[in-house]
Amino acid sequence: MTAEISVENLTQTEAAQEIARLAPLVAQANEDYHQSDTPRISDAVYDALKRRLAAIETRFPNLKQEDSPTEKVGATPSDGFGKIQHVVRMLSLGNAFSDEDVTEFDQSVRKFLGMGKDPLNFTAEPKIDGLSLSLRYENGTLMQAATRGDGSTGENVTENALTIADIPHQLTDAPDILEVRGEVYMSHADFEALNARQTEAGAKTFANPRNAAAGSLRQLDARITKSRPLRFFAYAWGALSAPLASTQTGAIERLETLGFQTNPLTRTCTSPSAMIAHYRKIEAQRATLGYDIDGVVYKVDDLALQARLGFRSTTPRWAIAHKFPAELAWTTLEAIDIQVGRTGALSPVARLKPVTVGGVVVSNATLHNEDYIEGRGNKGEAIRGGKDIRVGDWVQVYRAGDVIPKVADVDLSKRAKDSAPYIFPTVCPKCGSTAVRDEGDAVRRCTGGLICPAQAVEKLKHFVSRAAFDIEGLGAKQIEAFYEDDQLPVKEPADIFTLHARDKDNFTKLANRDGWGDTSVAKLWQAIDEKRKIPLARLIFGLGIRHIGEVTAQDLARHYGGWDAFSENITKARPAALAHRAADIAEERERIEAARDTRRVRLADARKSAIAAAKVPPDAARAWAFLIDADGIGATVALSVSDALANPDERAAIDRLIAALEEIQAPEARDTSSPVAGKTVVFTGTLEKMTRAEAKARAEMLGAKVSGSVSAKTDLLVAGPGAGSKAKKAADLGIETIDEDGWLALTSNA
């Protein structure tokens, strides 16, 4: 139940609910695809979910979670491999799904560069459906190979890459430093032969060539990788000591002369219509290529223009992937299972009779929530013509690419006469606690909190994750084992810091158990002790509070400076938080819908009125005002933080954790390496030597915050010709004002 509801018609409250539903689905899909090689939702579903989430975040930027999966690339590298830090990040691509999207891509590039109708070339190449790989050569010798991982850090698969025939070990006449990037894949013929051998040996078979390629490359034993028929197409590069060429086309030709396989279907195109024509040509050949592709990638050909265009947070501005349309299939829905997430959300999952769709066997699908099962949208409107979904139904599933689908339709003519409507559980299937659905919320949630094993385990996994406490040797599998352990149980974060002491008194020492030894246990105790000193931002993020991502945690840490100030202020603000929750926003909804462009102002007024009516104590009002004054903190995040610290059980667990720590480190001072780092900059008037988008991107890259309006918090105004009211207001406020040449001089050496 995503595309049926228009983003433009969402209210602020509904948007927050949608973000809370969509974000964990997209995040889990990222991990399933990039880390586990076991995708559980389809590419079509994933694309639709991520597009909807991004659209809502664009329309309601104050609701965007700072750890939003729209801002992330790939997934955290597996614990089974060594880690390699990418010198140049390996980013994902934005997607186009229609001819109009391709035209808009061309227009956006031209607008950013201020090119008008000047000639602009693009390359078009098949989007290989495999696993991204980076190869670093030094003085012509292959030194290391790494998967994409989360875009910043990948898995060290050097030994495995050396077994792939398409990857040269030595290069002649190459730059001293050359990082070649491309895709590891498996041909259809080799995939079928591999599965035949696996079946004959009684071993696991693979669902599709992409999974087979990914699983084969990510083997801990390189001999297994060597036995698998892997191939490699080169199509990009990372770190370089010298340029390969001046164009994308020339650089690909240079890679080919160095001995790399490049795709022969790559073409240079002079217009969107030419790109679309080549897309159609490749699409027509798709079934006969002998390997899987899921679209066509367009890139600006001129590398100097690529450099000017630069990057968004997770995607380049100079490239886009034009995806192939989705595919459909019919099968039987055999069961509906309920999964419980870290925040208690009950998510229904369809268990399907396995069906092959576009060469991929799928057996699971998302059902979103109970309304979707009943055939209703967010506002009670009918979807699928009002048809509900029942166990035993003959259902249509929807996918594209290589992962599993959603249920798109139901064939009522094949429904059994004795079938019964699915009754969504009102108790948690994991702990038996009541599962409640707040008014206006699309999701039902378990109220068990930390007594719910599903929530507790997921919270613990989050606590030890890379961006939180990041305890070496204590990953997701170890957390699950300790949670179920009778002798050394870990039920909450504080239990991790008592493990060593409890092990000393335990008859069966951890070092004597399967999977452990003296060395690994000693390293674990050391790793745990090292995290008794933790930065405040990591602590706040590690608590797993709903809506608190990495950046929000950093903002809160900088805002408060210390744990005591943070916890005391949040506690003091509780009466004001309750007043905000009690405010009857529904009475404001009609007025807000009628004046959507002033929604935030009116919503803020409504909240202020509610606080006044609730007679909130002045100190609570001040504490609340201070909380929401933090960068990136809105009412939704503030209420979530307040709820977490006000919950008696959760607060007690937090207090036990704090007692186990030795030092909560204050946040570091903001980066001052550039002259504009930490400053708020406003651009106004006409910029003649760069576009506004280029100027904004450059400022943010240098650590500045770019604002659209002048206020007392503004540090610098960059004013071009035609500057009007903003320049006058800056002068009235005594804000430093410089012209475009001054800005270029200020930042040229940064």
N, C-alpha and C positions, 0 to 999 in steps of 0.2 A: 504494500500500500504506500507507494511513493509517488510515481508519476501522475497518479489520478488526482492529486491535490496540488493546486497551483501555488507556487511559492509566493506569488504576488498577493494572494488572498490570506496568507497566514498573519495572525496577530503576533505580538511579541511573545505572549505566553505559549501559543501553539508552536512558534519557531523554536523556543527553548526546549519544548518537549520533543520536537523532531530531531534537534541536534543531539539530545540525550539518547534518542533511539538509534540514530544513524551512525554516530561516531564509533561506538564499540563494534558495530557490524563491519565497518570499513577497516578498523584497526585489526580485527581478528582475521579478516580476509587477507590483509597484507602479510600477517605472520604465517598463515596457512600456505600462501603462495610462495613467498620469498624465503622463508626459513624452513618450513616443514616439508615442502614439496608435496603437500597433500591438500590441494585446494578443495574447499567445501561449498563455495558458491560460484556461480558462473561469471565469466568475464562481462557478459551483458548486465547481469545483476550488479556486479561490482561497479562498473562504469556508471550505471544509473544511480546507485546509492551515493557514489562519490560526487557525481555532478550535482545531485540534489543538495547534498551537504554543503558543497562549495557555494551553490546559489543562495542558500539560506544564510551562510556566513557572510556573503557579500552584501546581502540586503540588511542583515542585522549584525554588523561587525562587533557590537558590544557584547554579543552572546557567544562569540567564537571562543572555543576552548583553546588554551595556549598549547596544549599537546594534540591539537586536532590532527587526525590522520591525513587531512588535505595538505598539511605542511611537512609530511614525512615521505621519505623515499625508502622503498623496500622494507626490510625488517632487521631486527638486531641479529648480528652474526651468531651462529651456533656455538655453544660452548666446546664442541668437539674439535675445533680447529684453532690454530693460532690466529691472531688478529693482525691485519695490515691496515694502516691508516692511509687513506687515499690522499695524495698530494693535491689533486684536483678532484672535487666531489663528483661522484657518479650519480647524476640526476635522472629522474624519469622524464617522460614526455607528456605534454598536454595532448588531449584527444580531440579529433574532429569526427563527427558522425554523419555529416551531410555535405553536399556540394556548397551549401551556403556557409558552412563553417570554414571551408577551405578559402572561400572568397573573403570572409571576415579575417582569417589569418593573414592573408596578403595585405588587407587594408590596415590591420593593426601594426604590422611591420612598417608599412609606409608612414603611418601616422607617427609612430615612435621616432622614426628617422627623419621625419619632415621631408619625405621624398616626393610627394605628389604623384605624378604619373611618369616619373623617370623610369627607364628600363631597370628591371630587377629579376635576376635569375635565381631559380631554386633547383635543388636536386630532388629526385623522387626515387625511392628504393624500397624493396619489399621489407616489411617488418617481420623479422625472423622470430618464430615462436620457440625460444630456447632459454638459456641461462646466460646472463651478462657476465663477461669475464674481462679483467684488465691484466695486461702483460707488460711488465717493466723490463726494458733492455738497457744495459749499461755497457757502453763501448762495444755494442753489437752482441752481447751475451744476455740470454734470458736469465734474469736474476730472481724474479718473483712473479707469481700469478695470484690474483685475488678476485673473489666474487664481489658483487656490488654491495652485499650486506645492507646496511641502512643508509648507504650513500656516502657516509663519511668513513666508515670502518667496514672492511670486508674480511672474508675468511681466507686464510693462507692455503691455497690449493696448488702450490708450485709443483710438487712431486707429481700430482695427478695431471696437471697441464702438460708436463713434459712427455706424457704418454700419448698425446693426441697428435696424429700424423700431420694435420694441417698447421700446426704451430711450430715455426722454425726455432731451433735452439740457438742458432747463430745468424747474425745479419751482417751484410757487407754494405759499406757506404751509407750507414744509418747515422742519424744524430747521436751524439754521445749519450744523451738521455732520451729515450723514446718509450712512451707508454701507449701501447696499442690496445684499443678496446673493440670488442666484438661480441658475438653470440655463439655459444656452444650449442649444438643441436644434433639431432639424430634423424637420418633419412627414414622414410616410410618402410623401405625394404629392409634396412638394418633393424628397425624397431620390430617388425614382424618376426625376423629371424631370431632376435634376442628373446622375445617372448616365447617363441617355440622352444628355445634351449632352456629357458627358465621352467617352462611347463614340464619338459622332459626330465629335468633335474628335481622336480617337486619344489621349486623355489617360487618366490613371489613374482607375479607378473605385473607389468606396468599398465596404467590406464591409457597413456598416450605418449607420443615421442618426447614431449617437453618434460614430463615427469621422469621419463627414463633417462634423458640427458642430464637433468638436474641431479637426480639420485646417483647417477654414475660418476659425475664429476665430484660430488661431495662425499666420496667414500674415504674413510679413514685409512684404508689399505689401498695404496696406489696400484697394486697388482690387479685389483678388481676393476679399477678404472681402465687399465690397459686392456682388459679383456672385452671392454665395451666399445662398440663402433661409433665413437664420437667424432664430430666434424666441427669446424670453426670458420665463421665468416668475420672478417675485419671490416669495420665501418666507421671507426672514430678513433680519437686519441685523447690522452690526458696530458701529463707533464711532458714537456719538450725542451731540449737545450737549444734547438734551432727549428725554425718553421719547416714544415713538409712542403708547403706550396702556398699560393696566395688565395686559392679557392678550394672549396670542398671537393670539387671534381678532381682538381690536380692532386690534392692530398690522397684521395682514394687511389688514383693511378700510381702515386709514389709508393703506397703500401703494397700494391700489386707487384711492382718491380722489386720490392724488398723480399718477396716470396710469400706474401699472405694471399689467401683466397678472398676475393671480393665478389659481391653479387653482380652477375652479368646483366641483370635487369635494371641496374641503376641508370637513370637518364637525367640530363639537364633540361629544365623546362623554363619557358620565358613568361608564363602567365598562369593564373589559376585554372583556366580552361585546359591548358596543356597538362597541368598536374592531374586534373580530374580524368583527362583522356588516358593518361598513362596508368592511373589507378584502375580504370575500367579494363585496360589491356591485361594488367597483372591479375585482376580479379577473374578474368575469363580463363587464365592459365593456371589458376590456383590448384585445381584438382590434379593437374598433370606435372607439377613441379617436382614432386618426389620428396618434399619436405614441407613442414607446416609454416604458414605465415598467417598473421591475423590482421593485416592492414598494410598501408603504405606510409612511409615516413617522408615528409617534406622538410628540407633544410635550406636556409638562405645560402647561396653558393659562395658569395664573397666573404672571406674570413675576417676581413677588416670590419665589415658590417655586422658579422656575428659578434665580434668583440664589443662594438658599440651597443648592440641590442642587449647583451648580457643575460642575466638570469633573474627569474623570480625566486621565491624561496625554495621551490622544489623542481622547477622546470625551466628550460631555456626559452627565451622569447623568440629565438630564431628557428625553432623546429616544432613540428607537430605531427602526431600520428593519426592518419585517416583510417579509422577502424572499419572492418567489414561488418555487414549487418548480422543481426542475431539469428539463431537457429531455434527451431521448435521440435518437440517430440511429445508423444503421448505414452503414459505408463500408469501403473497402479500405485496409489498411495497406501502403503502397508501399515504405517503407524505414524503417530504424532508424538514426538518426545519434547520434553521441556528442559531447557538448559537454564542454569542460574548463573548470572554474571557477578562481577565484583561489587556492583552497586545494588545487587538484589533483583535486577530485572529478570523476569521470566520470559524467555525467548522460545517460541515454538519452532520446532524443526520437523520438516516432513521427511520421513523415511520412505524412499521410493523403491519399487522393484527396479533393479538396475536396468538402465536403458542407454543405448549408444546414441549420442547426438553429435553429429559432425566428427565422428571418429573418437569421441571421448565417452567413457562409461561414467554415468552419474547416478548417485543413489541417495543424495540428500538435497534438500532445498529449504530456503528460508520461508517462513510463513509470517514473519514480521510481528504480529500481535493478535490478540483475540478478535479485534474488530475485523482484521483482514480475513481471518478464518470464517467469520460470520457474513462476509460479503459487504462490509460497510467501511466507508472512509472515515477520516478524522472528524468530519462534521456530521456523520450519520448518513451521508449520501451513499447510494448503491454503487458498488463496484462489481465487475464481472456480471452485470445485470442483476445483482442482488443474490447471486448463487453462493451458498456457503460451501465450505470444504469439509468433507467427512472421510474418516478412515474407510478404505475400500473403494473410494472413488477412482474413476478413470480421469486422470488429470493431464493437462497440457503443461509441459515444462519448457522453460525459456533459457537459452544460453547463447553465448558467442565466445569464440576463443577456446578456452580450455578448462573452465571450472564449472561448478554445478549451478543449477538455476533457481528461479523462483517458480511457484505454481501460478501460471498465467490464466488458466481457465479450467472448467469442469464440464464433462459431458454427462448431463443429467439423464440422457436416454440409457446410459449404462449403469446408473445407480441402482444398487440392490433395494428391493422393496422394504426390507427390514433394517435398512441403515438408519442410524440415529445421529442427530446433530452432535458435534463434538462439544463437550462441556469443558470449558477452560478451568483449570484448577484454581481454587481460592485458598489453597494451602500450599506451602513450598514443598516440592517433591523431595527435597534434600533434608530438610530439618523439621517439617511439619508445622512451621510457624504460619500464621495468617499471611496471605498474600493480598495486599490492598492495592487498589487503583484510585489514586486521587482524582478528584473531579477535574475534567479537562485533560487528563494525562492519558496517553495512548498505551502506556506500559503498566503492567501489574508488577508489583515489587514485593519480595519477601521482607517481612518485618523482623526477621531473626537476627539481623546484624551479625556480630561475631560468633553467635552460637550456631549460625548456619555454616556447615562445613564447606559448601560451595563458595560462599562469600569469603569465609575466613582463608581458605586456601588461595583464592585469587588475590586477596589483599596481601597475603604473605609473598606471593610470587611478585607482585608489584613492588613490595617493600625491598626485595633484594635485586630488583631489576637494575639495569646498567645506569639509568639516569637517577636512581634513588640511592640506596646504600651500596649497591654493586659489590656484594661480598663474594670474592673469588672462591669457587668451589661449592657455592650454595646456590644452585640454579633451580629451575622449576621442578625437575625430577626429584632433587634432594628435598625440596620443600614438601612435596607430596608425601615422600617417604617419612620424613620427620613428623608430619601432621598425623599420620596413622600409627606412628611408633608408640608402643605401650610403655617402653622404658625411658625413652628420651623424647617425649612429645614436644612439638612446637605448635602451639595453638594461637599465639599472638607474637608480635615482633619482639617484645621483651624477653620471651623464652629463648630466642636465639643467643642472647648475651649471657644466659645461665647454662648453656649447653655444656661448656667445659667443666664447670663446677659440678654439675649433675653427673657427668660422665665419670668423674673421679670416684663418686660414690656408687657407681653402677657395677653390678656383678659382671655383666656382659659388656666389655669395653667396646666402644665404637670401632677401634682399630682392628678388632678381631672379627668384624662382620664382613659379609660379602660386599665387594665393591669399595672397601676401605682398607687402609693399612696405616702403619705408623707414620709414614711420610705424609700421606694425604690428610690424615687427621691433624697432624701438627700444623700443616699449612692452613687448614680450616680454622683452627683456634687462633692462629696468627692473623688471618684475614678478618675474623670477627673482631678481635681486639683492636685492629687498626681502624675499624669503623666506629669505635667508641668516641672518636673525635670526628665530627661530621659537620659540613657546612649547613647553615640554617636552611638554605634553599632546598638542598637534597632531603633534609629532614621533613620539611613541609610537603614536598612532592611525594616522598615515601609513605606518608600517612594514607595515601590513596583516597583523599577526599574528592568527592564528585566535583567535576568541572575544574579541578586544580591540575593543570599541566606543568611542564617544566618552566615555561616562561612566566606563567602566573606565579608559580612558587618563587621564582627569582624576584619578581616584582614585589611580592609580599615581603620577602626577606630584606630587600633594600629599603622598603617603606618603613618597616618596624625596627630593623637593625639587630634584634635579638629575640630569643624565644620568649623570655618573660614578658617583654613588651607586647609581643604578638598575642600570646595566650591571654594575658590580662585584659588587653583591649577588646579582644573578641568576646570574652566573657562579659565584660562591662557593657558591650553593645547589644547584648541579648534582648532586652526589652524593646529596643528599637527594631531589631530584626523581626520579632514577633508582630510588632505593629505593621511592618511592611507586609508580612504574610497575611495578616488579617484584613488588609486594605481590600475593599471591594472593587477590584480592577474591572470586574464585569460591567459595572455601571459606567465605566469610562470607555468601554470598548466601542460603542457606537460613535461617540465623539472622536475617538482616535481613528476609526476607520474613515470617518468623514473628512478628517484633516490629517491624512497619513504623513504628509511632509513635516508636520509638527509633532509627530507621535512622541518623540523622546521628551520634548519639553513638557507636554501635557501629562505624560506618564510620570515624569519627575514631580510635577505639581501635585498629581494625585497621591503620590507617596508622601510628600510633605504634609498634605492635608490629613492623611491617615495617621501620621505620627502625632500631629497636633491633637487630633480627636482622641487618640489613645493616651494622651497625657504622659508621654515618655519622659522619664527623668532627664534633666539637662545633661548629666554626665554620660548617660547612655546615648543620647542624641549626638553628643560631641564624638564619642567613640565610634559610632556608626558613620558619621560624616568623615572622620579620619580614615576609616576602612575603605569606603568607596571612593575616597580621593586618590587612592593608590592607582598607579598606571595600570590600565587593563582590567580593573576590577569594577564590575557592575553589580546590580542588585542580585542577580542570579548566583554569581560566584560568592558574594558576601553572605547570602543566606545559607549556601551550602557549607561554608566554613563555620558559620555560627551553629548550624545544626549538628555538625560533627563534634564540636567541642562542648555542646550542651547535652549530648547524649551521655547519660551516666556511665554506661558500660564502656562506650568508646573512649570517653575522657579518662576513665580509670586505666584502661589499657595504654593510652597515650602517656599518662603520668608514670606508669610503671616503666615504659620505655625511656622516658626522660631521666628517670632515676638510674637507669643502667648505663647511661652515657657519661663520658668524662668531660667532654667539651662540645658545645654547639658553637661553631665558628661563625663570626659575623661575616656578612658578605664583603667581598673585595670591593675596593673603590672602582668606579666605572673606568673603562679604558680611556686613557688620555693621550694615546699615541698619535691621534690626529687633532688638528686645531678645532675641529667641530664635534669631536666625540662627546656625547652626553648633552649636547645643546639642542634646543628646539629651534628649527629653522622654518621659515615661511618664504615661499617664492611667489612673486606677484608681477604683473605686467608681462611684456613680451620678452622672451629669451631668444636671442638672435644666433647664438653660436651652439646651442644645443636645444633639444626639445625639453618641455617640462618633465616628461617621463624620465628622460636621461638624467636630468638634474636631480630629481627625487631619488632615483636609484643610486646615483653616486653619493648623495648625502647619507642615505641609509647605510651604504656599504662602509662609510667612514665613521659610523657609530652615532650619527645624528638622528634625531626624531623630527620628521617632517610633518608639519601641521598645515591645515588649510586655512586657518584663521589666526589673526594677531590677538594676543592677550598678554597679560602681565607675565605669563610664563614663557613668552617668546624671547629667545636670546639673540636672534639674528634675522633680519629681513633682507632678502635678495630681491631688488626691485629693478625690473627692466622698463623700457619705454611703455608708457600707458598706465603705469602704476597709479592707482587712485586712492580709495578710502583706506586700504591697508597701509599704504605709505603714510598717510596723514595720521592714522591711529598709532602707528609705530613711533612717529615723531612726538605725538602727544605723550606717549608712555616712556619716551627716552630710550627706545630700543635701537641698537646699532643697525644701521642700514648701509648696504653696499650694493654696487651694480654687478652686472654679470662678469665683467672683467675682474672685479675685485674678488668675486667668488672663485673664478678660475685660478687666480693667483694664490688665493688662500688654500686651495685644495690641490694644486698641481703637484706638489711634492709629497702629498700624504699617501 
